[in-house]
Amino acid sequence: MNELERARVKSEYLEYVNQLAGLDLLIIDDFGLMEMDLDKCRDLFEVIDSRGSRKSTMFVSQLPVKAWYELFADSTYADACLDRMVHKAYRLELSGRNMRNPNS
């Protein structure tokens, strides 16, 4: 999301979205750790909509999927994004010891 913001400031937004659209696999890590204001909602929609069902997108999150809707500042974008994010999706839920902190 920060990279999209930087691309917008540099007037390279469309080129960056097109670059992301062309990747065979896009991994969005730590989804849900930052607030999704209207600009970020729009950015996420543009990226996942441009990828369509032709490319794979993986969302990695510490939050349960049922909490994702509340992350979006706008309910219309929440509906549109989540429909694209979970349509034809495989869902993996992992549990176990924290690999970043082996003592937890």
MIFI-923124 format. One line per 8 residues: their letters; for each residue y, z, x of C-alpha. Coordinates in steps of 0.1 Angstrom, whole numbers, plus 5000, padded with zeros to 4 digits. Last residue first. Example, Ala and Ser with C-alpha at 12.3 -4.5 7.8 and 13.67 -1.06 7.14 Angstrom:
// residues 2
sa> 4989 5071 5137; 4955 5078 5123
This chain:
// residues 104
snpnrmnr> 4819 5226 5065; 4812 5231 5102; 4806 5193 5108; 4842 5185 5100; 4846 5148 5099; 4810 5143 5087; 4816 5166 5057; 4781 5177 5046
gslelrya> 4766 5163 5015; 4775 5142 4985; 4778 5105 4980; 4785 5087 4947; 4779 5050 4948; 4792 5027 4920; 4785 4990 4918; 4811 4971 4900
khvmrdlc> 4809 4941 4876; 4842 4951 4861; 4852 4985 4876; 4882 4974 4896; 4894 4946 4874; 4895 4968 4843; 4909 4996 4864; 4938 4974 4874
adaytsda> 4948 4961 4840; 4944 4995 4822; 4963 5014 4849; 4989 4986 4850; 4995 4991 4813; 4995 5029 4817; 5023 5029 4842; 5026 5057 4868
fleywakv> 4990 5052 4879; 4970 5081 4893; 4960 5094 4859; 4936 5064 4854; 4917 5073 4886; 4905 5107 4874; 4874 5094 4857; 4864 5076 4889
plqsvfmt> 4860 5110 4907; 4885 5116 4935; 4876 5116 4972; 4880 5078 4971; 4867 5046 4987; 4875 5014 4968; 4855 4983 4979; 4866 4948 4971
skrsgrsd> 4843 4918 4973; 4857 4883 4968; 4853 4856 4942; 4856 4879 4911; 4894 4878 4913; 4909 4883 4947; 4944 4875 4934; 4940 4900 4906
ivefldrc> 4930 4927 4931; 4960 4922 4953; 4986 4916 4926; 4974 4946 4906; 4976 4968 4937; 5012 4956 4943; 5023 4962 4907; 5009 4997 4907
kdldmeml> 5025 5003 4941; 5059 4992 4927; 5055 5013 4895; 5047 5045 4914; 5011 5051 4924; 5012 5084 4942; 4992 5085 4974; 4958 5101 4980
gfddiill> 4942 5082 4951; 4923 5056 4971; 4914 5070 5005; 4901 5037 5018; 4908 5003 5002; 4881 4980 5018; 4887 4943 5014; 4856 4921 5019
dlgalqnv> 4855 4883 5022; 4893 4883 5030; 4912 4854 5014; 4931 4875 4988; 4943 4898 5015; 4959 4869 5034; 4974 4856 5001; 4989 4891 4994
yelyeskv> 5003 4891 5029; 5019 4856 5025; 5034 4866 4992; 5049 4897 5006; 5064 4882 5038; 5101 4889 5030; 5102 4915 5057; 5109 4943 5032
rarelenm> 5081 4930 5010; 5057 4929 5039; 5065 4965 5047; 5057 4975 5011; 5025 4956 5012; 5016 4974 5045; 5023 5008 5029; 5000 5000 5000
